[in-house]
């Protein structure tokens, strides 16, 4: 696979993603606030989930989970469709036959 990638760099077309809970304290500002830590992340109500997708070069798309929403298959499919549109915008100059179609 590595030899094939040297002749036709298909690995550069891969997109991967991940999600992460971010805890924050909306009342803290400045340098002193960043030095404090929250003991148990599960006890805070101020959390956001961020979804990030990237390729070998840069971040392609990211989204925050709307407050009060739960991730489910419908929301995830909507995110993937937005990712697809965003990635097509970024890769507009690449030959369409070389681009992976991740239609649902």
C-alpha positions as MATLAB code, in Angstrom:
seq = 'XXXXXXXXXXXXXXXXXXXXXXXXXXXXXXXXXXXXXXXXXXXXXXXXXXXXXXXXXXXXXXXXXXXXXXXXXXXXXXXXXXXXXXXXXXXXXXXXXXXXXXXX';
ca = [
       0.000    0.000    0.000;
       2.858    2.385    0.783;
       4.455    1.704   -2.610;
       1.163    2.388   -4.363;
       0.799    5.605   -2.386;
       4.199    6.746   -3.680;
       3.045    6.489   -7.303;
      -0.564    7.610   -6.789;
      -0.832    9.540   -3.484;
      -4.306    8.326   -2.572;
      -3.703    8.671    1.187;
      -3.764   12.446    0.799;
      -7.460   12.152   -0.077;
      -8.399   10.603    3.280;
     -10.516   12.643    5.658;
     -10.722   11.752    9.310;
     -12.564   13.239   12.232;
     -13.064   13.189   15.953;
     -15.174   14.770   18.645;
     -14.204   16.249   21.994;
     -16.052   17.592   25.024;
     -14.797   21.032   26.028;
     -15.439   22.229   29.594;
     -15.519   25.958   30.224;
     -16.371   28.460   32.918;
     -18.152   31.406   31.324;
     -17.449   33.639   34.345;
     -13.629   33.374   34.120;
     -11.594   35.789   32.026;
      -7.891   36.511   31.705;
      -4.628   34.755   32.517;
      -5.477   33.784   36.117;
      -8.621   31.990   34.945;
      -6.681   29.754   32.543;
      -4.453   28.503   35.402;
      -7.409   27.072   37.313;
      -8.560   23.564   36.556;
     -11.878   21.844   37.044;
     -11.508   18.798   39.288;
     -14.109   16.538   37.718;
     -15.184   17.335   34.188;
     -18.438   15.411   34.559;
     -19.686   17.740   37.297;
     -19.715   20.916   35.212;
     -22.761   21.969   33.229;
     -20.758   24.226   30.922;
     -19.729   21.774   28.229;
     -19.625   21.937   24.458;
     -18.936   19.119   22.066;
     -16.862   20.015   19.036;
     -16.657   17.823   15.923;
     -13.570   18.310   13.736;
     -12.701   16.781   10.349;
      -9.310   17.143    8.668;
      -7.155   15.815    5.869;
      -3.365   15.587    5.576;
      -3.063   19.330    5.120;
      -5.529   21.171    7.339;
      -8.875   21.229    9.138;
     -11.664   20.976    6.572;
     -14.717   21.510    8.738;
     -15.768   21.777   12.358;
     -19.071   22.142   14.188;
     -20.247   22.612   17.747;
     -23.063   20.408   18.977;
     -26.043   22.714   19.560;
     -26.890   23.245   23.220;
     -29.450   20.749   24.470;
     -28.981   18.429   21.470;
     -27.887   14.824   21.565;
     -25.843   13.319   18.773;
     -27.848   10.714   16.888;
     -27.717    9.195   13.417;
     -29.857   11.945   11.866;
     -27.690   14.772   13.203;
     -24.511   12.896   12.306;
     -25.737   12.384    8.724;
     -26.480   16.111    8.454;
     -22.962   16.889    9.658;
     -21.438   14.507    7.116;
     -23.466   16.128    4.328;
     -22.195   19.586    5.403;
     -18.676   18.145    5.544;
     -19.106   16.817    2.005;
     -20.143   20.253    0.725;
     -17.284   21.958    2.537;
     -14.723   19.453    1.263;
     -15.952   19.880   -2.318;
     -15.466   23.642   -1.968;
     -11.905   23.130   -0.740;
     -11.051   20.492   -3.339;
     -12.669   22.191   -6.331;
      -9.397   22.166   -8.262;
      -8.869   18.387   -7.965;
      -9.957   16.003  -10.712;
     -13.376   14.632   -9.720;
     -12.356   11.048  -10.586;
      -9.636   11.176   -7.943;
     -11.995   12.443   -5.234;
     -13.845    9.979   -3.025;
     -17.623   10.280   -2.948;
     -19.009    9.561    0.500;
     -22.670    9.822   -0.343;
     -24.990    8.223    2.165;
];
